[in-house]
Amino acid sequence: YSFSAYVQEGYGVTAVAAGAITVAKLWMRPIGGITAGFLGDRFGKTNVLALLFLGATAFLATLILMPTSVGTVALLAVVLMIGVLTYALRGLYWALDDCDISMEVAGLAIGVISLLAYTPDIFLPQIYGFLSARFEAVTAYQLYFGYIACMGIVGMLASLKLKAITARKEQQLQHQQA
């Protein structure tokens, strides 16, 4: 929801154009979710999660570093890619089958995942409020998006760690069966 104000203040886009960009970003939900599900089934969910985190981080960095003279089409493309990647991440973290979670505790696992995954929705506004009270608007947004990009790196590393843990468990299971 911060994109609309940022593109207005940072890039001089009109309120109508900023609203259109934000609405277009929201329409990336089904595209991101379906695409991530397909890719996760094909290439492994943890692999795709790590790449999605990396991609989202790269596009957030692009948004931060893009010159203010960039055209609306380029700005739209970057924001839409951030939307696709973000919603792909949100769609894929529900896929628990790689983690070998039994049905008896699947509800609890989904609850814990939900708590972790949606917690940023609670505290990100406070982080932006803190930044906006101390910095000019564009700088505050750049720091805010930079913070989110850094968390994307943490997410990518967590995905790679999850991949290593599940691979180790699978190797142990194969050795036990042999």
C-alpha positions in Angstrom: 0.0 0.0 0.0 3.0 2.3 0.2 3.6 2.2 -3.5 1.0 4.7 -4.4 2.4 7.5 -2.2 6.0 6.6 -3.2 5.4 6.8 -6.9 3.6 10.1 -6.4 6.2 11.7 -4.2 9.3 10.1 -5.7 8.4 10.0 -9.4 5.9 12.8 -9.8 3.1 10.4 -10.9 -0.4 11.8 -10.6 -2.7 10.4 -8.0 -4.8 8.8 -10.7 -1.8 7.1 -12.3 -0.5 6.0 -8.9 -3.9 4.5 -8.0 -4.0 2.7 -11.4 -0.5 1.3 -10.7 -1.5 0.2 -7.2 -4.7 -1.5 -8.5 -2.8 -3.2 -11.3 -0.3 -4.5 -8.7 -3.2 -6.0 -6.7 -4.3 -7.9 -9.9 -1.0 -9.7 -9.8 -2.3 -11.9 -6.9 -3.7 -14.7 -9.1 -0.9 -14.5 -11.6 1.8 -14.8 -8.9 0.0 -17.5 -6.9 -0.8 -19.7 -9.9 2.6 -19.3 -11.4 4.4 -20.0 -8.1 2.3 -23.2 -7.6 3.2 -24.4 -11.1 6.9 -23.6 -10.7 7.0 -25.1 -7.2 5.6 -28.4 -8.4 8.0 -28.5 -11.3 11.3 -27.3 -9.6 10.7 -27.7 -5.9 9.0 -25.4 -3.6 12.0 -24.4 -1.5 14.0 -23.7 -4.7 11.3 -21.5 -6.0 10.8 -19.7 -2.6 14.5 -18.8 -2.6 14.4 -17.5 -6.1 11.2 -15.5 -5.4 12.8 -13.9 -2.4 15.8 -13.0 -4.5 13.7 -11.7 -7.3 11.5 -9.6 -5.0 14.6 -8.2 -3.3 16.2 -7.3 -6.7 13.1 -5.5 -7.9 12.7 -3.6 -4.6 16.3 -2.5 -5.0 15.6 -1.5 -8.6 12.6 0.6 -7.4 14.8 2.3 -4.8 17.7 3.0 -7.2 15.6 3.9 -10.3 16.2 7.5 -11.5 13.2 9.8 -10.9 13.2 10.5 -14.7 12.1 7.0 -15.6 8.9 6.7 -17.5 5.6 5.6 -16.1 5.7 2.4 -18.1 9.1 1.3 -16.6 7.8 2.2 -13.2 4.6 0.2 -13.8 6.7 -2.8 -14.9 8.9 -2.7 -11.8 5.9 -2.4 -9.4 4.0 -5.1 -11.2 7.0 -7.5 -10.9 7.2 -6.7 -7.2 3.5 -7.6 -7.0 3.8 -10.8 -8.9 6.8 -11.9 -6.8 5.2 -10.9 -3.5 2.0 -12.7 -4.2 3.9 -15.7 -5.6 5.7 -15.9 -2.2 2.4 -15.6 -0.3 0.9 -18.3 -2.4 3.7 -20.7 -2.1 4.4 -20.7 1.6 1.2 -22.6 2.2 2.7 -25.6 0.4 3.7 -27.9 3.3 4.2 -31.2 1.5 8.0 -30.8 1.3 8.2 -30.4 5.1 6.6 -33.8 5.9 4.1 -32.4 8.3 1.5 -34.9 9.5 -2.2 -34.2 9.2 -2.6 -34.2 13.0 -0.5 -31.0 13.3 -1.1 -29.4 9.9 -3.6 -26.9 11.2 -1.1 -25.9 13.9 1.7 -25.6 11.3 -0.5 -23.4 9.1 -1.4 -21.3 12.1 2.3 -20.8 13.0 3.2 -20.1 9.4 0.3 -17.5 9.2 1.5 -15.8 12.4 5.0 -15.5 11.0 4.1 -14.7 7.4 1.5 -12.0 8.3 3.3 -10.4 11.2 5.0 -7.9 8.9 1.5 -6.5 8.1 1.3 -5.6 11.8 4.7 -3.9 12.3 5.6 -2.5 8.9 3.4 0.5 9.3 5.1 1.3 12.5 8.5 1.0 10.9 7.4 3.4 8.1 6.0 5.8 10.7 9.3 5.8 12.5 11.2 6.5 9.3 8.8 9.1 8.1 9.1 11.1 11.3 12.9 11.2 10.9 13.5 11.5 7.2 12.0 13.3 4.2 9.3 11.4 2.4 11.3 9.9 -0.5 14.2 8.9 1.7 11.8 7.4 4.3 10.2 5.2 1.5 13.6 4.2 0.2 14.7 3.1 3.6 11.4 1.3 4.2 11.7 -0.6 0.9 15.3 -1.2 1.6 14.4 -2.8 5.0 11.9 -5.0 3.2 14.5 -6.0 0.7 16.9 -6.9 3.5 14.1 -9.1 5.0 13.8 -10.7 1.5 17.5 -11.8 1.8 16.7 -13.2 5.2 13.7 -15.1 3.7 15.9 -16.4 0.9 18.5 -17.7 3.4 15.7 -19.3 5.5 14.4 -21.0 2.3 17.8 -22.4 1.6 18.2 -23.6 5.2 14.8 -25.3 4.9 15.9 -27.0 1.7 19.1 -28.2 3.4 17.1 -29.6 6.4 14.5 -31.4 4.2 17.3 -32.8 2.0 19.1 -34.1 5.1 16.0 -35.7 6.5 15.3 -37.3 3.1 18.9 -38.7 3.0 18.4 -40.1 6.6 15.2 -41.7 5.6 16.7 -43.3 2.5 19.6 -44.7 4.6 17.1 -46.1 7.2 15.2 -47.8 4.4 18.3 -49.3 2.8 
